[in-house]
Amino acid sequence: MSTNRTLRRPPQLSLGVMMLMMLIFALISAGILYASRVDAVRDEINIAFGTDLSGSGGDGGRFPHIVFIMFTFTSPLLLAGVLSSGMALLKWMQGRA
């Protein structure tokens, strides 16, 4: 039994998995950067932390807020679709060669 433990390799992450994780984290950080520039999101963060809201401007920043929320909900599905299509295309191209 001790020979099986010495022959087993430690788990490793492939290059593809690391690139996928980098892409996902880049999209998340881009979304966070965009959210930090939306007035409605900034106002809600200020409300959550109890800071002064004397300069808030009503309902003017709701459209970018809605776009950000829709991007947050749909981006994992869109990313999965793009990656699945890319993998299918790659397999199809390798099958032709």
ChimeraX attribute file (.defattr): number of C-alpha atoms within 10 A of each C-alpha:
attribute: neighborCount
match mode: 1-to-1
recipient: residues
	/A:1	5
	/A:2	6
	/A:3	7
	/A:4	7
	/A:5	8
	/A:6	8
	/A:7	8
	/A:8	8
	/A:9	7
	/A:10	5
	/A:11	6
	/A:12	7
	/A:13	7
	/A:14	8
	/A:15	9
	/A:16	9
	/A:17	11
	/A:18	11
	/A:19	11
	/A:20	13
	/A:21	12
	/A:22	12
	/A:23	13
	/A:24	15
	/A:25	12
	/A:26	12
	/A:27	16
	/A:28	14
	/A:29	12
	/A:30	12
	/A:31	16
	/A:32	13
	/A:33	11
	/A:34	14
	/A:35	18
	/A:36	13
	/A:37	12
	/A:38	16
	/A:39	19
	/A:40	22
	/A:41	19
	/A:42	16
	/A:43	19
	/A:44	12
	/A:45	13
	/A:46	14
	/A:47	12
	/A:48	9
	/A:49	9
	/A:50	9
	/A:51	10
	/A:52	10
	/A:53	11
	/A:54	6
	/A:55	7
	/A:56	14
	/A:57	11
	/A:58	10
	/A:59	9
	/A:60	11
	/A:61	16
	/A:62	14
	/A:63	12
	/A:64	17
	/A:65	19
	/A:66	13
	/A:67	12
	/A:68	18
	/A:69	14
	/A:70	11
	/A:71	13
	/A:72	15
	/A:73	11
	/A:74	11
	/A:75	16
	/A:76	13
	/A:77	11
	/A:78	12
	/A:79	15
	/A:80	11
	/A:81	12
	/A:82	12
	/A:83	13
	/A:84	12
	/A:85	12
	/A:86	12
	/A:87	12
	/A:88	12
	/A:89	12
	/A:90	11
	/A:91	11
	/A:92	11
	/A:93	10
	/A:94	9
	/A:95	8
	/A:96	6
	/A:97	5
